[in-house]
Amino acid sequence: MGYIILLLAAIGLSTDSLGVAAQKSLLRQYRGKRIAIVCALWFGCAQAALTVGGRVFGGLISKIYDYGSFRWLTCSMLALAGLFMIMESLVMPVPQETDDIDAINMFTPAVLTGVDSFLIGLLFVKESIGVAVIAALIIGCVTALASFAGVWIGRKKGTRYSATIQVLGGVLLIVLGVVKLLEELGTIPHLP
């Protein structure tokens, strides 16, 4: 996977975290800096860890099945993850969050917003674990920055743009799934 696709995937993956961070900022107006740091750490670390987890899981599966037999599935899962993000933003109401930003109340949103990065981790099966870790760090840092910004956006604008941002992230993941599929088919050259 090239750096351009990786950076675009990181931006697409970070949109969920941005929306949840914006919602968290509405709950505690008086502690914005602390909420921004907590959201950035939780969401960034979850995205990075789940990316590596996807790579490890894909590596274990590739010991049983040939990678070539499921690499197309990875591309379609990216598109499905994008469709799910779009449907979620249009249909599902924003869940009520609790007022706390402790580990118990941050773990579930961090994992749920990071599930898509598990799918991205599957794209690194042919790469070494070192490349997957670097990619995970890039994804984690982009998500941390987006989450940090999400708190400040939420304090200024509320969550009215969260659904739109999530739809854009879903569209971006669908496009990346199509691009990755075209790369695998040899229709387009691998992007840098």
N, C-alpha and C positions, 0 to 999 in steps of 0.2 A: 504494500500500500504506500503510495507516495505521500509526501508531506502536504500537498494541496488537499487531497482527499481527507487525510487525517485531520487537518485543521478545520475543514468544513464539517466533518463528522463531529468533532469536538464541539463546535458551535451549535450544531443541531442537537446534540445530546444535552447541552447545558440549558436549553430552553425550559425544560421541566423544572430544573432546580431554580432558575431565575423566577419562575412563577410562584413556586412555593416560598422562596425567600421573600418575595414581595408581600405575600400573605402574612408571613411571620412578622414582618415589619409593622403591619397594621395592629398587631396585638400588643406590642410594647413600644409605644411611641417614645417613651422617655429613655430607652436604652439602645439606641440605634447602632452605635459602634460595636457594642458587645454582640448584638444579634447578627450583625454583618460578619463578624469574625467567626462566630459559632456556625452560622450557615455555610460560610465559605469552607471551613475545615471539614464539617460533616459531609457536605455534598461533594466537594472535591475529592476527599479520601474515598468515599463510596464509589464514585465513578472510576477512580484509578484502580481500586481493589477489584471491582467487578470486571473491569477490562482484563486484568491479569487472570482472574478466575475463569473468564471465558476462554482465554488462550490455553490455560492448563486443562480445562474440561475438553476443549477441542483436541488437544494433544493426546489425552487419554482415549478419546473416541477414535482418533486416527490410528491408534495402535490396533484397534479391532477392525475398523473399516478403512479402506483407502480414502485419502483426503479427496481425491477426484470425484468420489461418489457422493460427497455431501457439500462440496464447495458451492454448488448452485443453490442449495438450500439456504446457505448463509446470506446470499444476495437477496433471496426472496424474503428471508426473515427481516432484513433491514427494511424492505419495502413494507412488510406487515407491521413492523414497529412504528414506522412513520404513519401508516393508516390508523393504527391504534391511537397514536398521539393526537391525530386530527379528530377522530371520533370522540376521544375523551374530552377534548377541549370544547367540542360543540354540544355534546349530549350530557355529560356528567356534571353535576353541580360541584362547585368548589367545596371540599369537605371542611368542616369546622375543625380548626386546630385548637389545641389547648394553649394556655398562656405560657407554658413552660418551654424552655429551650435546653433542658437537661438531656442526658443521654437516653433516658427512656422515651422521651417524646421526640427526639431527633432521629433515632435509629430507623424507625419505620419509614418516615418520609425520605430519608437519605437512600435507603435500599430501593424503595419503590421508584424513585426518580432515576436510579442508576441501573435498572434492569436492562435498559436498551444498550448500555455500554458492555454488558455481558455478550450481546450479539456481535458487537464490534470486535471484542476479543477473539471471537471465532475466526475472524478474518486473518489473524496472525498465526494460524496453525503452521504455515510453511516457514514462518520466520523464527529466529531464535528467541529464547525467552528474554534476552537482553533488549532486543528490538521491541518486544511487547511491553517491557517495563518502561522504556523510553516513551512509547506511544501512550501508555497509561499515565505517565507523568504529565505529558502534554494535555491529555484529555482532562486529567484532574485539575491542572492549573487553569485551563480555560473555564472549567466549571466553577472553580473557586472564585475566579474573577467575575463571572456572570452572576453568581450567587451574591457576592459582595455588592455588585451593582444593583441587583434585584432588590435588596433591602432599601437602598436609597431611592430607587425608582418607585417602589411601593410606598415609601413615605411621602413622596411628592405627588404621584399620580394615582395611587391606589392599585387595585388589581384589574382595572378595566381593560388593560392591554395584555394581560396574561394569556387569555385564550388566543388572541391573534398571534402572539409570539410563539405559542405552542404549535399552532397550525403551521407557521413558517418553519419551525424546527422539524415537524413531521414531513412537510414537503421536501425539505432538504435531505432527510433520511431516505425518502423514496427515490429522489434523484441519485443519491449516492449508491443505492442498491442497483439502480439501472446502469449507472456508470461502471460499477464493479462487475456486473454481469456482462456488459459489452467488452470490458477488458478481458474477462475470462474466455469469452467466445473468440477473442482476437479481432473483433470488429474495429476497436479503437486501440491505439497504443497505450501502454501503462503510463499514467500521469506521474510526473516527478513527485 
